[in-house]
Each structure stands twice: as C-alpha cells, then as structure tokens.
Amino acid sequence: MTKRRLTLPAGLLVCALTIPGTAFAAAADDPYPQHSSDGVRGPIARDLPAYARSAAPRSTTPTGYTVAPGVTYSTWSETDARGPIKAHLLRINYQQPGLRLNYANPGRIASTQRVRGMLDKKAVAGVNGDFFDIGDSGAPFGIGQERAKGFLHGPSPSWSAGFTISKSGQPFIGPIQVRARIKQYRDWPLTNVNSPSVPDGGIGIYNARWGSTPGYGVTDGQKSRIVQVQVVNGKVVRKKARLRAGHRIKGFLLVGRGSGARLLRQLQFGDRISVARGVTGRPGMAITSNSFLLRNGLRTVTDDGQMHPRTAIGISHDTSEILMLVVDGRQAASRGYTMVELAEMMLRLGAEDALNLDGGGSSTMVARRPGGTNRVLNTPSDGRPRSVANAIQVLYSAPR
C-alpha cells in the first residue's frame, strides 16, 4: 500500500543537530500531518481584528472533581467572536508521592486501540498521544519509550518535539532524538526502528514489538531494490529480496531500501550483527509529536487557520504541574481551536512549555470517575472514541 506523504510544517523535525530552543527546519518527506492523523481539513477560522482578538472570551464557571491525590479534572465552555469551545483539563502534580506518568500502547506497535482500553489497571487518567499511520500499519510516526520495556520505536537521526519523564520523575518538553547504529557497520544509515516507513536509501529495524513481519507498506509500496535480512542470536540467518507480511518475527529484521538494500546485500550467512539504540537523555518514558506550542513561555506556532479538536500537554514549572488539555471540535457546541489558540490557552493555564499532540477524531481524555471507573470525559468528534496508536497515562499507587 502506498502511503500518503504529507509535508511537515516548518518548526517540527530536522535531520541534523539543532540547538534546543531554536526553530526546527522542515523536512519535505516527513509524514506528519499538521492537525490530525485523519488528514481531514478543518473549517478556516474567521480572521479577527485586533480589538476582537484581545477581548476576553465569555466563560462558564469550571466544574470538576479530584481524580486521585495530585490529579484534578475541570471542564468549562468559552465563547468568543469565532464561536464556542468546550475544554477539558487535567492538572497533575508531578511531585505527588505515588503518582507517575508512563507511555501506553496496545501491546504491539503496529496496532491501534481506544485510549481507555490501553491504559494500565493502575491508571487514573490519560490522553491520546502521537500522530500515527492511520491508513496502513497504525504505528506511530514518532518516538516512544516505556518505563519497563525501554525504547520501543522511532526515526533516526531526526530531532523530534518530545515530552519525557526522567527516571527521577522530572518532566521535560524539548527536542529529543533516537540514536541507533549497527555496531559492526557504524556508517550504515540505520534510519528507523519499528517505524511505519523506511525512507529511500535507508535501513529500518523491526522486532517482535512491532508485531508480525511487515510487508511492502513499510517501503511505501516499493517492491524492487529491497532487501530483508533476519538476525537471530546476533547472526545473519536469512537474506531475501521480497517482503512477506504476517509472520512471527524471530530475532530482528533489517529492511533496506535503495542504497540501503545494496549495503545489506553485502552481508553473508553467519555474519555477526548487533544494534545499539536509545533516546537522548536516557529518560524513563518518552513520546513525541509534530510541534511545540510553547518553549520557555513563548509561543512557537503561527498557524491560526484551521480549527480542529485538539490535545496538548504542557508543564508549569512554577506549580510543579503537568497540564493535559483536550478541546472538543467539529461539533456545534465546540468549534475546535487553531494551533495559535491552543498555544495561547496553554499559556493562560500557566504552562511554560507545551507540546501539540494528535488532534481531530483522535482527541480523547479519560479519567477515573468518583465511582472508581475510567470514563471518556470529552466528546470525541467521530461520535465515539477513535482507536489510536499510543497514549500518555497517569498512574497512582498509594505510598506505603
């Protein structure tokens, strides 16, 4: 299946070292959509004069409840010159004993599930995460790392807009990168680990965490100039020029495309192959998305065009809080937000740094109700929660 290639907006990913805090450069072949994995074009926001932009919106009094120690949920409605929105907010005190955040997914990288279904039994809240390959594999485009399982997937060597939690529990929003290499061939381009697509000229790695063997979806439908090498117990055991989907992965696979395939053809049966891979900064958990909203208290996005449902995560260092926000959209009661409006809302809520997550029908907020059961709290625009690739979950265990 040929994947749709979408141009990455300026300020998202780079393929060379970028000083943290600076703008990213666009990469024309990156798959990230700007607004939502579904690629739906949203209504264009009405252009407002300065006096209308500066007018405070009419807001309802927030309502909500305490989800768990250190976690509160609130919801409210606002109306301005562009129309109404409904917002949902989780405030998480990351210094609260017993609280921790982690990456969540369905168990296989190349699969999707509703947010509520993928949360751990100790989870008290969660929101949807990264943009994903909605039309094919279901795998996320960016980086994922889980506390217990470690590094799971991501492109290399691009820098990505990321949210991480250190092993000591400190949150961070900023550029992160996958560093991956074949130890015996350090100059070979290992371009991605368990990612939806191997770029032309690259070599991708796939293991059992991906799921079953990938087919030509990971080569964007290209069937010529392809080589797949299977490595078991550190040695090459098979090499072939065709991809067959749906089989169990034993060991790991190297998939080369174009010049990457030419390099893999050099390998012989029994050759030793080992791979080093991980995320810069060695975080406890990590997830990425397509763009920053705020960096050091400054808005970094300029798109004030399309309105969509939105999901964002931010950090208020002054109050030691992580903020998870969902704004409903594509419905009469809530028009959705532009990227600029989302950034400005996060700034109003007290975030110094904030990251845009997948929006549109993917936008989902789940939290434990007072009765003790996790429920979807927002109104997803599809009329029901969408199956997505991953999520950020909040877990709580009472300290002993």
Secondary structure, DSSP 4 states (H G I P E B T S, - for coil): -PPPP-PPPTTS-BSS---TTSPPPP-TT----SS-TT-PPPPBPPP--HHHHHSPPEEPPPEEEEEETTEEEEEEEEEETTEEEEEEEEEEETTSTTEEEEEE--SSSS--EEHHHHS-TTEEEEEE-S-B-TTTT--BSS-EEETTTEEEEEESS-EEEEEEE-TTS-EEEEEEEEEEEETTBTTS-EEEES-S-PPTT-EEEEETTT-SPP-GGGGTT--SSEEEEEEETTEEEEEES----S----SEEEEEETHHHHHHTT--TT-B--EEEEETT--SEEEEESEEEEETTEE-----SB-B-EEEEEEETTTTEEEEEEE--SBTTB--B-HHHHHHHHHHTT-SEEEEE--GGG--EEEE-TTS-EEE-S--TTSSPPEES-EEEEEE----
